[in-house]
Amino acid sequence: MRETVNGKDDAGLTRLLRFMLAARVATLGDEATLTDRDGRTMPATPTVLARALRDGLIRQQGDRLAATPEARAYLKRRLDAAETPFAGQH
């Protein structure tokens, strides 16, 4: 089961959260590009960033972003939903 927002797949949110959990801290640069401490970069759309901030999955302090504990829980729920698509029936 994939969660959607306005009919669009939230795979971008999942990619963002995976990147943020691996990076721990990332810097938000021009053109909505995230850069971690090792220099890895990831483009992120403003709508995905806004959703992650609004939902409390990442926090922002200046130009620095970090994943919250809720981000890990969100990804775990997504994984569990994919593995047990009929869990709600039991």
Residue, then its C-alpha position, 0 to 999 in steps of 0.5 A: m500500500r502506498e500513501t498518496v497526497n493529492g493523488k501523487d505517490d509519496a516516493g519522493l518523501t520516502r527518498l528524502l527521509r532515507f537520505m536524511l536518516a543516513a545523513r543525520v544532518a544536511t544543509l539546504g542549498d540553492e535550488a532545494t539541494l540537500t548536502d550531507r557532511d560527506g558531500r553527497t547531494m540530493p535534490a528535493t522538491p519544495t512540496v516534499l520538503a514542506r510536507a516533511l516539515r509540516d508532518g514533523l518528519i524533519r526539523q529545520q534550523g536555519d539552512r540545516l535539516a535533520a530527521t526526527p524520530e518520527a521519520r524512522a517510524y514513518l518509514k517503518r510503517r511504510l515497510d510494514a504496510a508493504e509486507t502485510p497489505f491485508a493486516g487490517q483484515h485481522 
